[in-house]
């Protein structure tokens, strides 16, 4: 039974303050202040709860205050424009939402290890324990929250049956929801921190899985590397998604490796041949990272810098650093298996934190570098003027892109850059860009008619959007009389490489086009589009007609086996 001692009351008090801050954040007019309060509540509160009474040992509380202040300040700056972080035009906001979690996770492990440090540096044993345990403690807090709200909904439902709806109204008010959720979450963190046996058991299960899976993932890497001399590198460049796949493969192996390595005081537990296979895998990891980096660099050389490509290169460098450290641990004689990882892992983790913080500041953010690179490429001729994407510069690279767009437009109008006729083409491209075009505008699907369009064809814009039938990059629309009644139906074929059912539409007596049915299809619809364009498509009368008996209609399903 949970005793209500002083630490529990302190934990509940922190949860109460967190809930009040989140409630206040929902009711402020400024987006900058809103996200600053959210960051202050979550980052500072979670660290204080996980630290408990050790927060006041050896100046640890000052580290919490410093780290929380830095995170809060960056959140306030990132969200000062009040943009929707789900849009590509607000890449910085979306990036910060994700990487702030990564940064907090890494720094929290160091802060939790600070009170028990030896000298000026934290012990690797403590970093290992807190890095793994924190995940399970937070999951326990979330699980407790889920059970709590399930009970509240059950409670409210029971009273609603009696005609008492006041409880449901109370539960779904913002104030109650934020305050109660954070207090229960704080209590879950406290329970996880105090129950070392349970958390240690969960950690042991996960580490056992890592020990089992590392040889298998190592074999995958070795087989893939051995296959490259026979297949060449061209298939890798042709995929378009080689970088994330190879980085994920390396990251998974490094994750399993650290799960087996643990705090570095025990051996791997593998037989000699498995240790050598893992070592061979580690020697191959830098090769995969270099291939991933080269793939990304090819796209940068071809199309220029974008925030996502710059971030990809940063991730490549981080994973490459871990891979080189692993190779060093294998090649250089160690006092124990992979002993040098005790030094390299913390250093690389802190370096990753510094880089991730830097790219979300006004001085080093990727939007600035991407804007500068895109403008330099078009002015130097590296990017053909006719291919220059002025809309991206204006609407998708944030304030730096907008400023660069205005400056470039002024230079072109005054004849300060390029020469005719390139200058006139660039001016046209710049004027074609419309302010305010967001991600949905750029990724809107385009409807292309094969043959003449039908009457009322403008209705299909609304039809496609409402049913989410046609997505980017668009659809081919073909008018064809499917039921042989003298009136055309419209078949819609998506242009993605994959497809589900192919929908067709029919016009009613009021002239409104509505979806009438579909054809089952599992393949590449682009092949069907090509066949229609070449005239190799026609309506085929079914061999077996349907049967209608009263209200029941039976449709035949002929066997597909060939006729003898």
Secondary structure, DSSP 8 states (H G I E B T S, - for coil): -----HHHHHHHHHHHHHHHHHHHHTT-S-HHHHHHHHHIIIIIHHHHHHHGGGGGSTTHHHHHHHHHHHHHHHHHHHTTT---TTSGGGHHHHHHHHHHHHHHHHHHHHHHHHTT-BTTB--HHHHHHHHHHHHHHHHHHHHHHHHHHHHHHHHHHHHHHTT--HHHHHHTSHHHHHHHHHHHHHHHHHHHHH-HHHHHHHHHHHHHHHHHHHHHHHHHHHHHHHHHHHH-SHHHHHHS-HHHHHHHHHHHHHHHHHHHHTTSSS-----HHHHHHHHHHHHHHHHHHHHHHHHHHHHHHHH---HHHHHHHHHHHHHHHHHHHHHHHHHS--SSTTTTHHHHHHHHHHHHHHHHHHTTSTTT-HHHHHHHHHHHHHHHTSS-GGG--HHHHHHTSHHHHHHHHHHHHHHHHTT-SS-TTHHHHHHHHHHH--TT--HHHHT--EEEEESS--TTTTHHHHHHHHHT-S-TTEEEEEEE-SSSSSS-EEEEEE-SSS---EEEEEE-TTS-EEEEEEE---S-HHHHHHHHHTT-------SS--EEETTEEE------S---
